[in-house]
Amino acid sequence: MRLMLAAMPWQAVNRPSLPIGLLHSLVKRECGDVEVAEYHGGIRWAEHMFARDGVPPSDYTKIADTGVFHGIGELIFTGSLYDDPGRKVKELRETATNFGFDVDTVLGMHAGTEDYLETATAEVCAFDPDIVGFSSTFMQNVPSLALARRLKKVRPDLIIVFGGANCDGPMGHALHRNFTFIDFAVRGEGERVFPALLERIEAGGGYADIPGLCWWDGDRSVANAQATRSVPQEIVPVPDYDGWREVLERSPLRPYVSPELVIESSRGCWWGEKHHCTFCGLNGSLMGFRSKSADQFWTELSTLIARHQILDVVAVDNILDMEYFKTLLPRMIETDWDLRVFYEIKSNLKSAQIEALSSAGVMLLQPGIESLNGHVLKLMDKGVDGATNVRLLRDCENNHVTCEWNYLYGFPGELPEDYWSVIEQIPALVHLQPPSYSDRIIMERFSPYFERPGLGFTRREPAKFCRHIYDLPEAELADLVYFFDCDDAGITAAVAQALMEAIERWQRDYPNSALVADDQGSEILVADRRAGWPPAEHRLTGWHADAYRALSGRRSLKGLVTHLSERGHSVERDVVGAWLQSCLTAGLVFHDGDAWVSLATTDVPQKVRPCQSAQEGVSA
């Protein structure tokens, strides 16, 4: 039996598909008589547009990275799915204009899909597969469907299988029953299901007991109940990235691409098990946190690095296993590899933990900050406040760690003052890493806001852009899509605009700003060189110095007074409060609710100005 595994656009060009890598290893281990090949459709699509119109890979990457919330990647392919080249061109043009994409480039991509899919069909069929398995996440759905439909047309005997995040829960069943050229859809984790499916196909049937599988009983689409227990991490193999690496190294895009490895040390979210963030739909049907042992993960990481000689690594975990601070990071610190690892974390990590991550080569973090106001963070069920999040930004700056975060708004119950209090303090934060953008939340399937309308969103309809992408009845769309439209909640557009403008100034001023404390023991000298502030030197002595040191961690006024007393300083609460207000005026501290935190860093990290445009970055 011959199996082709396909990762279609908009899979990142510079990264392998983790699902394809895992399935390839799994099939080699469990189904030794199955011959496996891979089709890296994202790379081939980027190559096609590069050769056809000179479109650089940076334009592909911009859509892949930022297009998911408005579906532009799938809008580009929807005409090819429905054999209607002019389908939704007006909407595609509007989307490109509204979200800052070059309209001519996007329309050129739209015009290039037919030739690309014709070539892709020929390339897949050249392997003469018995089965083609598509892994689909976010904007991979329509490109995958468009190719699968063509494959089935030229090879009616070909078995088409879909899996991935876009098949979780009701989405997989809706996909299966509405696109009848899909023979099977795998819902949920595939490590046990996919080998079992291959065995049953080889045996000629018997699919009713495979958990989560969608299959055809005559003309009836059947959806088996999904597994309620997760796959043990011990059986998850090391992904096979040889096929991806071979394709990338031969590609004309290679000079423009910096390859990164993709790893997975855990699934689920230990915080979400206890407090599911109200807007988050990640993890779908299986929230339970399960992590690989440090031994297993270190074997995987070191094996992939040694095999591919790539030191840039992206972990796709939703949250870092806290045990890794004791079990994994020491091993990473001991190596002489110049690692550059990305991880998602919870934002309440201590300074020493950020230092440990940095020492281990975890140089890029996504901490899920989302807001700097405690009331809004409570509405999200984040378990932190604004002072904690600002402390993290400061600690990342101290340890030369890049922090990727976004500022979200639009939560039911939030108040204008939740934002004005932050906007007023943003000028003091310009030496810390700003958010990439601010935006109103979008409703995601599986999130508490989606599952529990009583939390504030009573109306929920398939997102408007999904109606442009799929030609399906509303009820079917409601089962198929991941994003939904709802009535706006929270702050008005005027407050949101003020927040956005403040963040834009923050982004502008960050590269030229510094606020550095030199702790000399008997005194602390703080040099202020922030954009928008007059150059200043602040000298802190006595209890002022001890207080500022104490504010390296989040403290309340009461807690600070108690700390000073323990240090032998008898200072009245009102005096300490007045001093905190003076520090606030000078921009030396951040204040949220009853919590205070110092803002000065211990060093000035290197700050690199971004390229003027993605095109410029490729041309250089």
C-alpha positions, 0 to 999 in steps of 0.5 A, a space after each residue: 500500500 502506498 501512502 502520500 501525506 500532504 501539507 498544503 498552504 498555508 503551512 510555513 515554508 521554513 518549518 516542517 509540518 509536525 503532523 506530517 512528520 509524526 504520521 510518517 514516523 508512526 506509519 514506518 513504526 506501526 505499518 512497515 509494509 506501507 510505503 510513505 511519501 510526502 507532498 509539501 504543498 506550502 513550499 510548492 505553492 510558494 515556489 509556483 508564485 515565485 516562478 510565475 510572478 516573482 512573489 517573494 516568500 515573505 509575501 507568502 509568509 505574511 498571509 500564512 502568519 496574519 491571514 487566519 483571522 480574516 481567511 484571506 488564504 482560503 479566499 485565494 483558493 475558494 474559486 478553485 474549490 468550486 470551479 468558479 475562477 471569479 468566485 468572491 474576487 470582490 470580497 478578496 480584493 476588499 479583504 486585501 485592502 482592509 488588512 494591508 496586503 498588496 492587492 495586485 499580489 493577492 489577486 495574482 495568487 488567486 489567478 495562479 491557483 488553477 495552474 498550481 493545483 493542476 501541477 500538484 495533482 500530477 505530482 501526487 499522482 506520479 507517486 501512484 498512491 493508494 491513499 492521500 492523507 491531508 493534515 488540515 489546520 486553520 487556512 489549510 482547509 480550502 487548499 486541501 479540499 481543492 486538491 483532494 477534489 481534483 485527485 478524486 476526479 482523476 483517480 476515483 479509486 484513490 482514498 482521501 483521508 483528512 485529519 488535524 485541528 480542523 477536523 476536531 469535534 463537529 468540524 470533522 463530521 461537517 467536513 466529511 458529510 459536505 465534501 463527499 470526496 473525503 472518504 475518511 476524517 480523523 477527529 482527535 489525536 491520530 497516533 492510535 487511530 491512523 495506523 488502525 485505519 490503514 490496517 482496516 483499509 488494507 483488510 477491506 473494512 470494519 470502521 465502526 469501532 475506530 474512535 473519532 473516525 468519520 466514514 461512509 455507510 453507503 450514502 450516510 456519513 457516520 461519525 464515531 464517538 471521539 476518544 475521551 482519553 488522550 494518547 500517552 505521550 510515551 507512544 508519540 514518535 520523534 517526527 521524521 523531517 527528512 522529506 521536508 528538509 530534502 524538498 527545502 534544500 532543493 527549492 529555489 526558495 532556499 536562499 530566502 528561508 531560514 529553516 526552523 525545527 518544530 517540536 512538541 513536548 506536551 499537549 493540552 494546558 495545565 492552566 486551562 484544566 483549572 481555569 480555561 481562559 474565556 476567549 481561548 478555543 485551543 486544545 479543542 476536545 482534549 484540554 487535559 495536560 500531558 507532557 513528555 518526560 524530560 528524557 523522552 523530549 531531550 532525546 527527540 530534541 537532540 536527535 532532530 538537532 543533530 540530524 538536521 543541524 538546525 538550532 532554531 526551534 519552535 515548540 508548539 506547546 500551549 504552555 511550558 511544563 513547569 517540571 522542565 525547570 528542574 528536569 529539562 532546562 539544566 540539560 539544555 544549559 549544559 550543552 554548547 549548542 547556540 540554541 534559539 528556542 520558542 516556547 509559550 509560557 504563563 506570564 507569572 514566571 519568576 525572574 529566576 525562571 526567565 533567567 533559566 530559560 534564557 540560559 537554556 536558549 529559550 530566547 523567544 517567549 509567547 507569554 499570553 499577556 493579552 492585557 495590563 489591567 487586572 480587572 480585564 485579566 480577571 474577566 479572561 480568567 488569567 490568574 494574573 494582574 497587570 503588574 505581574 505582566 509588566 514584571 515579565 516584560 521587564 525580566 525578558 528585557 533584563 535577560 535579552 529574551 524576545 517577548 511576543 504578545 498582543 493586547 486584546 480587548 472587547 471582553 464582556 464586563 470590561 470598563 473604559 477606566 480599565 484601559 485609560 489607566 493603562 494608556 496613561 502609563 504606556 509612555 513609561 513602558 516604552 523601554 519594554 517590548 511592546 505588543 505586536 498589535 491590539 485588536 478586539 477578540 474573535 469568538 473561537 469554537 471550544 472557548 468558554 465564550 462559545 460554549 457558555 453564552 451566559 458569559 456575555 455573547 448571546 449571538 454567535 454566527 459563522 464568521 462573515 469571511 467563512 460565508 464567502 469561503 464556503 458555499 454551504 447552508 448556515 447550519 452546516 457552516 455552524 458545524 464546520 468553521 472555527 471562527 464566529 461573529 458576535 456582537 461587540 462587547 466591552 469598550 467603545 471604538 473610541 477607547 480602542 482607538 486611543 489604545 491602538 494609538 498609544 501602542 503605536 507610539 510605544 512601538 515607535 519609541 521602543 528602539 530608542 528608549 532605556 530606563 536602567 538601574 545601577 544598584 551600587 549597594 548603598 544607592 541605586 542610580 536610575 538613568 532615564 533615556 526614554 523617548 518622550 521623557 527628558 533625560 534624567 538621573 534618579 538617585 535612591 538611597 536609604 529606605 527608598 533604595 530598599 523599597 525599589 529593590 523590593 518592587 522588582 517583584 509585584 507588591 502591594 502598598 501594605 506588603 511594601 510597608 511590611 517588607 521595609 519594616 522587616 528590613 529595619 525601616 520604620 516608615 509610615 504607610 502614608 509616606 510610602 504611598 506618597 513616595 510610590 506616587 512620586 515614582 509613578 509620576 517619574 515613570 519609575 513604577 507601574 501601578 495596577 489595582 493595589 499592585 506596584 512593580 519597578 520598571 527600570 531594567 538592569 541592562 540595555 539589551 540590543 534593539 534591532 530596528 525591523 525592516 521597513 517591509 517584508 519585501 525589503 527583508 527578502 531583497 536584502 
